[in-house]
Amino acid sequence: MKLDNTVTKNIELCFTPALLPYVNKNVKTAVVVVDVLRATTAICTAFHNGVKEIIPVASYMEAKKYKSKGFLVAAERNGIKAKFADFGNSPFNFTPEKVKDKTIVYSTTNGTQIIQKTSRFASDVFIGAFINLNSLCEFLDKKNECDKILIVCSGWKNRFNLEDSVCGGAISETLLNSGNFSTACDSVIAAIELWKAAKPDLISFADKCAHRHRLKKLGLDDVIDYSFSINLVKAVPVYKNNRIININV
């Protein structure tokens, strides 16, 4: 593992989107957005199950406009499905029967807003989760041309959260172990240490996450085991031309 910045591809990590104004945007950067509970896990699941494309939108108003035009819409705020939406953002909603070959409009509390925000400066915006860990990292290592990988943890309303930080550590460690990346970012090192602490029993560690308990209060915590499982899908979703598509096909 290289902990310097002497090789071409560097890794940095933001624990919350609130840190984005402090990122150096003058180098070619590929962003990985992480929102384990539940947006990025759901997006990876949707592509695994054959969705054609996903249109992420930041606001309810945008989502409603698409709904009025006949689009399928997945939307939630604070974990609760929007009344006008076809479904919420549980990965279990995105079954082959519902999404195969379809276009889905998607709006969430944290994740979809970060995808749009980072696309303003990134060369590519990838979608990362535990369930597509190795496929994502293999693609970033072998096929993506950039000077820097910036992992952005969606957090919770601009605050730090555990699940995204641990996943960011898993991505960072996997990339660094390839030998083709380096880092001089303390946030990367801290995230890796969290990942090392969580890795022996990731599901039990998930019980420490505040959002896990928010979902439990809403009766929506059936996704925990799935969301904290490693390498369930091979999808590598990427945001291009205002759409998310699966680039690993």
Backbone as CSV, one residue per row, in Angstrom:
resi,resn,N_x,N_y,N_z,CA_x,CA_y,CA_z,C_x,C_y,C_z
1,MET,0.845,-1.199,0.000,0.000,0.000,0.000,0.875,1.241,0.000
2,LYS,0.651,2.132,-0.959,1.460,3.339,-1.082,0.748,4.519,-0.437
3,LEU,1.450,5.126,0.529,0.851,6.232,1.270,1.537,7.546,0.926
4,ASP,1.836,7.738,-0.339,2.426,9.000,-0.780,1.683,9.458,-2.030
5,ASN,2.196,10.460,-2.675,1.523,10.927,-3.888,2.489,10.976,-5.062
6,THR,3.349,9.946,-5.165,4.397,9.942,-6.174,4.007,9.161,-7.427
7,VAL,2.865,8.481,-7.432,2.423,7.794,-8.640,1.290,8.592,-9.269
8,THR,0.942,8.205,-10.489,0.018,9.019,-11.286,-1.350,9.156,-10.647
9,LYS,-1.923,8.050,-10.219,-3.293,8.071,-9.719,-3.310,8.250,-8.205
10,ASN,-3.923,9.316,-7.781,-3.996,9.633,-6.355,-5.420,9.408,-5.852
11,ILE,-5.565,9.084,-4.565,-6.886,8.889,-3.955,-7.090,9.929,-2.860
12,GLU,-8.246,10.578,-2.891,-8.679,11.455,-1.809,-10.096,11.056,-1.411
13,LEU,-10.514,11.501,-0.240,-11.845,11.139,0.267,-12.433,12.304,1.040
14,CYS,-13.699,12.571,0.780,-14.469,13.549,1.564,-15.465,12.791,2.431
15,PHE,-15.399,12.983,3.718,-16.328,12.298,4.613,-17.751,12.826,4.507
16,THR,-17.900,14.063,4.028,-19.237,14.622,3.787,-19.168,15.547,2.582
17,PRO,-20.302,15.763,1.912,-20.318,16.701,0.775,-19.964,18.126,1.178
18,ALA,-20.088,18.447,2.466,-19.754,19.797,2.925,-18.283,20.127,2.692
19,LEU,-17.450,19.112,2.501,-16.016,19.332,2.282,-15.671,19.569,0.812
20,LEU,-16.620,19.417,-0.078,-16.333,19.555,-1.508,-15.745,20.916,-1.906
21,PRO,-16.134,22.029,-1.270,-15.527,23.312,-1.666,-14.016,23.363,-1.471
22,TYR,-13.464,22.460,-0.666,-12.041,22.482,-0.357,-11.230,21.517,-1.220
23,VAL,-11.901,20.864,-2.166,-11.230,19.912,-3.045,-10.535,20.653,-4.183
24,ASN,-9.325,20.212,-4.531,-8.626,20.758,-5.690,-9.296,20.242,-6.957
25,LYS,-9.903,21.147,-7.698,-10.651,20.769,-8.899,-9.869,21.058,-10.180
26,ASN,-8.571,21.308,-10.036,-7.749,21.652,-11.199,-7.017,20.452,-11.791
27,VAL,-7.347,19.249,-11.330,-6.784,18.031,-11.907,-7.933,17.156,-12.391
28,LYS,-7.629,16.289,-13.339,-8.663,15.418,-13.889,-9.083,14.411,-12.827
29,THR,-10.330,14.502,-12.425,-10.812,13.752,-11.266,-11.986,12.866,-11.630
30,ALA,-11.913,11.615,-11.209,-13.061,10.716,-11.265,-13.626,10.611,-9.856
31,VAL,-14.894,10.873,-9.720,-15.561,10.820,-8.412,-16.264,9.479,-8.239
32,VAL,-16.204,8.964,-7.020,-17.032,7.816,-6.634,-17.977,8.288,-5.537
33,VAL,-19.272,8.281,-5.820,-20.269,8.659,-4.824,-20.722,7.404,-4.083
34,VAL,-20.718,7.489,-2.760,-21.103,6.357,-1.909,-22.272,6.766,-1.029
35,ASP,-23.351,6.014,-1.090,-24.521,6.228,-0.232,-25.112,4.841,0.051
36,VAL,-24.476,4.134,0.965,-24.763,2.710,1.200,-26.219,2.477,1.573
37,LEU,-26.775,3.340,2.434,-28.161,3.187,2.899,-29.005,4.381,2.429
38,ARG,-29.543,4.383,1.163,-29.626,3.187,0.368,-29.379,3.465,-1.105
39,ALA,-29.136,4.722,-1.465,-29.208,5.117,-2.877,-28.240,4.363,-3.776
40,THR,-26.941,4.339,-3.422,-26.006,3.716,-4.360,-26.158,2.201,-4.380
41,THR,-26.564,1.622,-3.252,-26.862,0.189,-3.248,-28.040,-0.112,-4.166
42,ALA,-29.065,0.726,-4.110,-30.241,0.539,-4.966,-29.904,0.722,-6.440
43,ILE,-29.073,1.708,-6.756,-28.695,1.953,-8.150,-27.930,0.754,-8.718
44,CYS,-26.978,0.248,-7.951,-26.226,-0.926,-8.408,-27.155,-2.124,-8.596
45,THR,-28.113,-2.285,-7.697,-29.080,-3.378,-7.814,-29.933,-3.229,-9.056
46,ALA,-30.371,-2.012,-9.333,-31.209,-1.772,-10.508,-30.492,-2.171,-11.792
47,PHE,-29.213,-1.833,-11.898,-28.479,-2.204,-13.107,-28.200,-3.693,-13.157
48,HIS,-27.983,-4.299,-12.025,-27.848,-5.761,-11.982,-29.118,-6.431,-12.503
49,ASN,-30.258,-5.786,-12.249,-31.549,-6.357,-12.649,-32.058,-5.823,-13.986
50,GLY,-31.192,-5.138,-14.719,-31.506,-4.846,-16.108,-32.085,-3.496,-16.431
51,VAL,-32.073,-2.534,-15.482,-32.584,-1.209,-15.814,-31.784,-0.615,-16.981
52,LYS,-32.445,0.114,-17.836,-31.775,0.721,-18.986,-30.930,1.916,-18.566
53,GLU,-31.527,2.822,-17.802,-30.838,4.020,-17.354,-31.605,4.623,-16.184
54,ILE,-30.894,5.432,-15.403,-31.494,6.122,-14.265,-31.202,7.610,-14.403
55,ILE,-32.237,8.419,-14.248,-32.094,9.875,-14.300,-32.156,10.405,-12.866
56,PRO,-31.014,10.795,-12.284,-31.044,11.327,-10.925,-31.466,12.794,-10.921
57,VAL,-32.378,13.155,-10.045,-32.805,14.546,-9.917,-32.723,14.957,-8.454
58,ALA,-32.431,16.223,-8.224,-32.203,16.689,-6.863,-33.492,16.982,-6.101
59,SER,-34.525,17.464,-6.803,-35.697,17.968,-6.101,-36.952,17.156,-6.387
60,TYR,-37.900,17.232,-5.458,-39.215,16.640,-5.669,-39.904,17.245,-6.888
61,MET,-39.735,18.554,-7.073,-40.407,19.227,-8.178,-39.984,18.625,-9.516
62,GLU,-38.674,18.388,-9.674,-38.184,17.773,-10.907,-38.769,16.377,-11.080
63,ALA,-38.768,15.612,-9.977,-39.289,14.247,-10.040,-40.766,14.237,-10.426
64,LYS,-41.528,15.170,-9.877,-42.959,15.257,-10.203,-43.180,15.598,-11.675
65,LYS,-42.323,16.464,-12.221,-42.441,16.817,-13.640,-42.240,15.592,-14.520
66,TYR,-41.248,14.793,-14.175,-41.008,13.566,-14.940,-42.179,12.599,-14.793
67,LYS,-42.725,12.523,-13.576,-43.869,11.649,-13.336,-45.043,12.061,-14.223
68,SER,-45.266,13.363,-14.359,-46.382,13.864,-15.175,-46.190,13.556,-16.653
69,LYS,-44.941,13.262,-17.034,-44.650,12.925,-18.428,-44.684,11.416,-18.669
70,GLY,-45.028,10.660,-17.625,-45.177,9.220,-17.793,-43.993,8.377,-17.371
71,PHE,-42.963,8.992,-16.781,-41.798,8.237,-16.329,-42.096,7.481,-15.033
72,LEU,-41.440,6.341,-14.851,-41.418,5.676,-13.548,-40.518,6.485,-12.625
73,VAL,-40.973,6.712,-11.391,-40.223,7.550,-10.454,-40.008,6.812,-9.135
74,ALA,-38.762,6.820,-8.681,-38.421,6.382,-7.327,-37.984,7.623,-6.558
75,ALA,-38.612,7.892,-5.429,-38.290,9.110,-4.688,-38.553,8.925,-3.202
76,GLU,-37.662,9.504,-2.398,-37.848,9.465,-0.945,-37.200,10.699,-0.325
77,ARG,-37.644,11.011,0.882,-37.000,11.989,1.738,-37.031,11.449,3.156
78,ASN,-35.853,11.502,3.807,-35.712,10.991,5.175,-36.139,9.528,5.282
79,GLY,-35.939,8.796,4.196,-36.243,7.376,4.180,-37.654,7.021,3.764
80,ILE,-38.540,8.003,3.684,-39.957,7.743,3.430,-40.276,7.976,1.952
81,LYS,-40.961,7.022,1.345,-41.351,7.112,-0.059,-42.271,8.305,-0.290
82,ALA,-41.996,9.035,-1.370,-42.867,10.150,-1.755,-44.233,9.622,-2.194
83,LYS,-45.271,10.354,-1.869,-46.627,9.896,-2.179,-46.859,9.755,-3.684
84,PHE,-46.212,10.603,-4.473,-46.440,10.579,-5.916,-45.588,9.531,-6.631
85,ALA,-44.606,8.941,-5.914,-43.636,8.068,-6.557,-44.174,6.654,-6.756
86,ASP,-43.599,5.956,-7.725,-43.960,4.557,-7.962,-43.349,3.649,-6.900
87,PHE,-42.160,4.007,-6.432,-41.553,3.288,-5.308,-40.480,4.147,-4.652
88,GLY,-40.031,3.682,-3.492,-39.005,4.400,-2.738,-37.620,3.974,-3.176
89,ASN,-36.645,4.032,-2.238,-35.278,3.734,-2.661,-34.701,2.481,-2.008
90,SER,-35.561,1.564,-1.603,-35.049,0.269,-1.179,-34.513,-0.481,-2.389
91,PRO,-33.334,-1.101,-2.283,-32.855,-1.901,-3.414,-33.815,-3.024,-3.781
92,PHE,-34.635,-3.465,-2.825,-35.581,-4.541,-3.099,-36.748,-4.083,-3.980
93,ASN,-36.912,-2.777,-4.150,-37.925,-2.259,-5.078,-37.533,-2.464,-6.538
94,PHE,-36.226,-2.527,-6.785,-35.721,-2.517,-8.154,-35.579,-3.938,-8.691
95,THR,-36.679,-4.637,-8.754,-36.691,-6.017,-9.228,-36.694,-6.054,-10.755
96,PRO,-36.275,-7.170,-11.350,-36.304,-7.266,-12.818,-37.695,-6.999,-13.395
97,GLU,-38.729,-7.456,-12.705,-40.103,-7.271,-13.187,-40.467,-5.794,-13.295
98,LYS,-39.903,-4.966,-12.428,-40.237,-3.544,-12.409,-39.323,-2.691,-13.270
99,VAL,-38.037,-3.089,-13.393,-37.073,-2.141,-13.962,-36.392,-2.593,-15.249
100,LYS,-36.477,-3.843,-15.617,-35.736,-4.321,-16.787,-36.099,-3.517,-18.036
101,ASP,-35.053,-2.981,-18.672,-35.177,-2.206,-19.911,-35.951,-0.903,-19.736
102,LYS,-36.103,-0.444,-18.503,-36.864,0.785,-18.220,-35.916,1.944,-17.906
103,THR,-36.438,3.149,-18.043,-35.785,4.355,-17.550,-36.468,4.752,-16.245
104,ILE,-35.678,4.958,-15.198,-36.212,5.320,-13.876,-35.697,6.698,-13.489
105,VAL,-36.584,7.556,-13.057,-36.194,8.846,-12.471,-36.052,8.643,-10.965
106,TYR,-34.987,9.202,-10.398,-34.616,8.842,-9.022,-34.249,10.091,-8.227
107,SER,-34.870,10.261,-7.066,-34.556,11.401,-6.198,-34.501,10.935,-4.746
108,THR,-33.374,11.226,-4.072,-33.192,10.792,-2.681,-32.724,11.951,-1.811
109,THR,-32.701,11.705,-0.519,-32.307,12.737,0.444,-30.891,13.223,0.219
110,ASN,-29.963,12.289,-0.013,-28.545,12.639,-0.080,-27.890,12.295,-1.422
111,GLY,-27.969,11.027,-1.809,-27.130,10.516,-2.884,-27.302,11.184,-4.231
112,THR,-28.544,11.347,-4.701,-28.729,11.880,-6.049,-28.302,13.342,-6.145
113,GLN,-28.420,14.066,-5.059,-27.969,15.461,-5.075,-26.454,15.545,-5.202
114,ILE,-25.738,14.608,-4.553,-24.275,14.607,-4.619,-23.805,14.203,-6.007
115,ILE,-24.508,13.290,-6.643,-24.155,12.896,-8.004,-24.180,14.117,-8.922
116,GLN,-25.236,14.897,-8.837,-25.333,16.081,-9.688,-24.283,17.128,-9.324
117,LYS,-24.062,17.336,-8.053,-23.116,18.361,-7.607,-21.698,18.040,-8.073
118,THR,-21.270,16.788,-7.936,-19.903,16.433,-8.307,-19.710,16.373,-9.819
119,SER,-20.793,16.174,-10.556,-20.667,16.100,-12.010,-20.244,17.440,-12.620
120,ARG,-20.349,18.520,-11.853,-19.981,19.841,-12.364,-18.471,19.993,-12.548
121,PHE,-17.688,19.160,-11.844,-16.238,19.282,-11.988,-15.546,17.958,-12.321
122,ALA,-16.217,16.830,-12.170,-15.573,15.536,-12.365,-15.586,15.104,-13.828
123,SER,-14.564,14.362,-14.225,-14.544,13.780,-15.568,-15.568,12.660,-15.680
124,ASP,-15.739,11.914,-14.611,-16.748,10.855,-14.515,-17.239,10.805,-13.072
125,VAL,-18.495,10.388,-12.892,-19.037,10.160,-11.552,-19.524,8.718,-11.496
126,PHE,-18.841,7.914,-10.694,-19.172,6.507,-10.540,-20.015,6.295,-9.283
127,ILE,-20.739,5.193,-9.288,-21.602,4.836,-8.163,-20.975,3.670,-7.424
128,GLY,-20.699,3.864,-6.122,-20.006,2.842,-5.348,-20.813,2.359,-4.159
129,ALA,-20.665,1.073,-3.865,-21.333,0.452,-2.720,-20.546,-0.794,-2.336
130,PHE,-20.899,-1.382,-1.214,-20.266,-2.658,-0.864,-20.582,-3.718,-1.916
131,ILE,-21.799,-3.685,-2.452,-22.223,-4.795,-3.312,-21.522,-4.816,-4.664
132,ASN,-20.895,-3.708,-5.084,-20.149,-3.725,-6.354,-18.677,-3.371,-6.145
133,LEU,-18.154,-3.623,-4.962,-16.813,-3.178,-4.565,-15.730,-3.588,-5.566
134,ASN,-15.579,-4.872,-5.816,-14.474,-5.318,-6.664,-14.640,-4.904,-8.112
135,SER,-15.861,-4.992,-8.637,-16.086,-4.605,-10.030,-15.766,-3.129,-10.239
136,LEU,-16.195,-2.293,-9.311,-15.902,-0.866,-9.386,-14.397,-0.619,-9.364
137,CYS,-13.716,-1.233,-8.402,-12.282,-0.984,-8.244,-11.485,-1.525,-9.427
138,GLU,-11.878,-2.659,-9.971,-11.203,-3.197,-11.157,-11.348,-2.245,-12.336
139,PHE,-12.526,-1.678,-12.487,-12.734,-0.737,-13.591,-11.898,0.520,-13.396
140,LEU,-11.898,1.066,-12.193,-11.128,2.275,-11.920,-9.638,2.024,-12.128
141,ASP,-9.180,0.846,-11.791,-7.765,0.510,-11.908,-7.347,0.343,-13.366
142,LYS,-8.160,-0.352,-14.163,-7.741,-0.765,-15.500,-8.207,0.150,-16.629
143,LYS,-9.356,0.805,-16.450,-9.958,1.467,-17.598,-10.151,2.969,-17.454
144,ASN,-10.197,3.465,-16.236,-10.473,4.890,-16.085,-9.186,5.699,-16.156
145,GLU,-9.176,6.725,-16.993,-8.016,7.591,-17.117,-8.276,8.887,-16.352
146,CYS,-7.565,9.056,-15.279,-7.728,10.264,-14.464,-6.467,10.456,-13.653
147,ASP,-6.330,11.636,-13.090,-5.201,11.910,-12.204,-5.541,11.600,-10.753
148,LYS,-6.845,11.641,-10.453,-7.249,11.474,-9.059,-8.589,10.771,-8.970
149,ILE,-8.716,9.893,-7.989,-10.001,9.330,-7.594,-10.441,10.051,-6.321
150,LEU,-11.608,10.663,-6.360,-12.163,11.324,-5.179,-13.400,10.554,-4.736
151,ILE,-13.319,9.946,-3.574,-14.464,9.229,-3.004,-15.255,10.211,-2.156
152,VAL,-16.534,10.360,-2.483,-17.390,11.299,-1.748,-18.448,10.500,-0.987
153,CYS,-18.367,10.543,0.321,-19.365,9.901,1.168,-20.575,10.829,1.268
154,SER,-21.734,10.324,0.938,-22.927,11.174,0.945,-23.288,11.636,2.346
155,GLY,-22.967,10.796,3.343,-23.255,11.191,4.719,-24.745,11.349,4.961
156,TRP,-25.061,12.134,5.969,-26.455,12.390,6.312,-26.638,13.884,6.476
157,LYS,-27.234,14.508,5.461,-27.506,15.943,5.501,-26.240,16.742,5.822
158,ASN,-25.191,16.443,5.060,-23.889,17.103,5.159,-23.096,16.737,6.405
159,ARG,-23.556,15.725,7.141,-22.817,15.273,8.309,-22.186,13.907,8.049
160,PHE,-21.166,13.610,8.813,-20.469,12.325,8.741,-21.421,11.181,9.069
161,ASN,-21.288,10.071,8.342,-21.921,8.837,8.805,-20.959,7.661,8.670
162,LEU,-21.227,6.615,9.425,-20.310,5.487,9.480,-20.325,4.639,8.214
163,GLU,-21.527,4.310,7.728,-21.602,3.319,6.655,-20.887,3.775,5.387
164,ASP,-21.057,5.031,5.001,-20.400,5.519,3.795,-18.888,5.634,4.000
165,SER,-18.489,6.010,5.208,-17.065,6.150,5.507,-16.361,4.799,5.480
166,VAL,-17.002,3.780,6.045,-16.429,2.436,6.017,-16.323,1.922,4.585
167,CYS,-17.370,2.143,3.794,-17.338,1.728,2.395,-16.252,2.485,1.633
168,GLY,-16.113,3.768,1.916,-15.025,4.542,1.307,-13.669,3.969,1.654
169,GLY,-13.534,3.475,2.883,-12.286,2.821,3.287,-12.049,1.530,2.540
170,ALA,-13.112,0.759,2.315,-12.992,-0.491,1.562,-12.539,-0.219,0.126
171,ILE,-13.123,0.801,-0.508,-12.739,1.171,-1.867,-11.289,1.647,-1.891
172,SER,-10.933,2.486,-0.932,-9.568,3.028,-0.874,-8.542,1.917,-0.703
173,GLU,-8.780,1.015,0.236,-7.825,-0.064,0.481,-7.671,-0.960,-0.747
174,THR,-8.786,-1.272,-1.393,-8.737,-2.129,-2.578,-7.931,-1.478,-3.691
175,LEU,-8.134,-0.195,-3.922,-7.378,0.511,-4.956,-5.904,0.615,-4.598
176,LEU,-5.597,0.946,-3.362,-4.200,1.063,-2.951,-3.469,-0.271,-3.047
177,ASN,-4.164,-1.355,-2.738,-3.537,-2.678,-2.800,-3.229,-3.113,-4.231
178,SER,-3.839,-2.443,-5.220,-3.536,-2.778,-6.611,-2.127,-2.343,-7.001
179,GLY,-1.564,-1.404,-6.252,-0.224,-0.908,-6.543,-0.181,0.234,-7.528
180,ASN,-1.320,0.624,-8.071,-1.357,1.673,-9.085,-1.896,3.001,-8.561
181,PHE,-2.161,3.057,-7.260,-2.696,4.264,-6.646,-1.867,4.607,-5.416
182,SER,-1.923,5.859,-5.034,-1.278,6.300,-3.806,-2.172,7.327,-3.129
183,THR,-1.811,7.709,-1.921,-2.576,8.744,-1.220,-1.682,9.520,-0.274
184,ALA,-2.020,10.780,-0.105,-1.430,11.612,0.936,-2.554,12.284,1.706
185,CYS,-3.706,11.597,1.777,-4.928,12.155,2.358,-5.252,11.443,3.677
186,ASP,-5.262,12.185,4.764,-5.553,11.590,6.072,-6.952,10.992,6.132
187,SER,-7.898,11.574,5.388,-9.253,11.027,5.390,-9.279,9.617,4.800
188,VAL,-8.466,9.373,3.787,-8.364,8.027,3.218,-7.838,7.054,4.274
189,ILE,-6.781,7.461,4.976,-6.190,6.590,5.993,-7.191,6.310,7.113
190,ALA,-7.912,7.348,7.551,-8.912,7.174,8.608,-10.026,6.237,8.162
191,ALA,-10.474,6.389,6.904,-11.535,5.529,6.391,-11.069,4.075,6.311
192,ILE,-9.828,3.869,5.921,-9.289,2.506,5.871,-9.238,1.895,7.268
193,GLU,-8.867,2.675,8.263,-8.838,2.161,9.640,-10.246,1.778,10.110
194,LEU,-11.239,2.576,9.740,-12.626,2.213,10.053,-13.005,0.897,9.364
195,TRP,-12.628,0.770,8.096,-12.911,-0.445,7.344,-12.246,-1.664,7.996
196,LYS,-11.015,-1.521,8.424,-10.323,-2.626,9.088,-11.033,-3.037,10.371
197,ALA,-11.562,-2.062,11.096,-12.301,-2.366,12.325,-13.622,-3.063,12.031
198,ALA,-14.249,-2.680,10.921,-15.574,-3.217,10.593,-15.513,-4.553,9.862
199,LYS,-14.449,-4.767,9.087,-14.373,-5.894,8.155,-14.588,-7.272,8.783
200,PRO,-14.087,-7.557,9.970,-14.274,-8.909,10.512,-15.734,-9.316,10.707
201,ASP,-16.614,-8.357,10.967,-18.044,-8.659,11.114,-18.832,-7.426,10.683
202,LEU,-18.918,-7.268,9.384,-19.495,-6.039,8.824,-20.956,-5.868,9.203
203,ILE,-21.714,-6.948,9.240,-23.132,-6.856,9.577,-23.318,-6.383,11.017
204,SER,-22.521,-6.914,11.943,-22.603,-6.454,13.333,-22.191,-4.991,13.445
205,PHE,-21.169,-4.600,12.692,-20.732,-3.207,12.713,-21.838,-2.278,12.236
206,ALA,-22.637,-2.767,11.301,-23.732,-1.951,10.775,-24.692,-1.501,11.867
207,ASP,-24.764,-2.264,12.941,-25.676,-1.901,14.021,-25.250,-0.630,14.744
208,LYS,-24.009,-0.205,14.535,-23.526,1.039,15.135,-23.971,2.270,14.347
209,CYS,-24.460,2.064,13.133,-24.772,3.188,12.232,-26.105,3.830,12.599
210,ALA,-26.090,5.148,12.753,-27.311,5.863,13.149,-28.423,5.690,12.122
211,HIS,-28.059,5.676,10.835,-29.110,5.589,9.818,-29.750,4.212,9.800
212,ARG,-29.011,3.211,10.221,-29.605,1.885,10.366,-30.782,1.947,11.335
213,HIS,-30.636,2.740,12.402,-31.694,2.853,13.412,-32.807,3.797,12.974
214,ARG,-32.474,4.788,12.146,-33.547,5.601,11.549,-34.435,4.722,10.681
215,LEU,-33.808,3.876,9.880,-34.578,2.978,9.017,-35.387,1.977,9.836
216,LYS,-34.808,1.513,10.935,-35.519,0.552,11.788,-36.810,1.145,12.342
217,LYS,-36.743,2.410,12.754,-37.938,3.073,13.279,-39.033,3.188,12.231
218,LEU,-38.625,3.237,10.969,-39.585,3.341,9.861,-39.985,1.971,9.315
219,GLY,-39.424,0.913,9.896,-39.705,-0.431,9.402,-39.053,-0.721,8.067
220,LEU,-37.918,-0.047,7.785,-37.260,-0.163,6.491,-35.860,-0.765,6.587
221,ASP,-35.570,-1.438,7.683,-34.217,-1.948,7.892,-34.017,-3.372,7.382
222,ASP,-34.937,-3.840,6.537,-34.769,-5.176,5.953,-33.617,-5.221,4.955
223,VAL,-33.087,-4.062,4.589,-32.022,-4.000,3.580,-30.623,-4.091,4.181
224,ILE,-30.493,-4.167,5.490,-29.180,-4.045,6.133,-28.223,-5.146,5.692
225,ASP,-28.606,-6.396,5.847,-27.703,-7.485,5.475,-27.293,-7.384,4.014
226,TYR,-28.236,-7.102,3.157,-27.954,-6.983,1.723,-26.992,-5.829,1.455
227,SER,-27.261,-4.678,2.034,-26.468,-3.481,1.751,-25.036,-3.597,2.256
228,PHE,-24.815,-4.421,3.273,-23.481,-4.599,3.836,-22.829,-5.901,3.382
229,SER,-23.302,-6.450,2.273,-22.696,-7.646,1.692,-21.756,-7.229,0.570
230,ILE,-20.672,-7.985,0.421,-19.606,-7.614,-0.508,-19.764,-8.350,-1.836
231,ASN,-19.620,-7.610,-2.932,-19.471,-8.187,-4.275,-20.657,-9.050,-4.712
232,LEU,-21.862,-8.527,-4.532,-23.044,-9.252,-4.989,-23.341,-8.998,-6.463
233,VAL,-22.882,-7.870,-7.000,-23.191,-7.516,-8.395,-21.925,-7.047,-9.096
234,LYS,-21.961,-7.086,-10.429,-20.824,-6.662,-11.239,-21.051,-5.301,-11.907
235,ALA,-22.185,-4.702,-11.650,-22.509,-3.417,-12.280,-21.532,-2.324,-11.849
236,VAL,-21.172,-1.479,-12.810,-20.386,-0.270,-12.526,-21.143,0.918,-13.116
237,PRO,-22.077,1.473,-12.364,-22.857,2.604,-12.878,-22.018,3.883,-12.930
238,VAL,-22.247,4.671,-13.978,-21.548,5.940,-14.130,-22.534,6.974,-14.667
239,TYR,-22.386,8.205,-14.210,-23.260,9.313,-14.611,-22.665,10.007,-15.822
240,LYS,-23.400,9.983,-16.944,-22.954,10.631,-18.173,-24.152,11.257,-18.879
241,ASN,-23.978,12.482,-19.338,-25.030,13.158,-20.110,-26.378,13.134,-19.389
242,ASN,-26.334,13.446,-18.097,-27.526,13.557,-17.256,-28.241,12.228,-17.027
243,ARG,-27.568,11.130,-17.313,-28.114,9.793,-17.091,-27.079,8.934,-16.379
244,ILE,-27.552,7.972,-15.597,-26.667,6.939,-15.073,-26.846,5.699,-15.949
245,ILE,-25.721,5.162,-16.427,-25.742,3.949,-17.216,-24.766,2.957,-16.607
246,ASN,-24.862,1.707,-17.011,-23.947,0.679,-16.560,-22.812,0.569,-17.569
247,ILE,-21.606,0.922,-17.146,-20.477,0.921,-18.062,-19.794,-0.446,-18.119
248,ASN,-20.129,-1.320,-17.182,-19.503,-2.634,-17.109,-20.393,-3.680,-17.777
249,VAL,-20.515,-3.563,-19.105,-21.372,-4.486,-19.851,-20.576,-5.158,-20.965
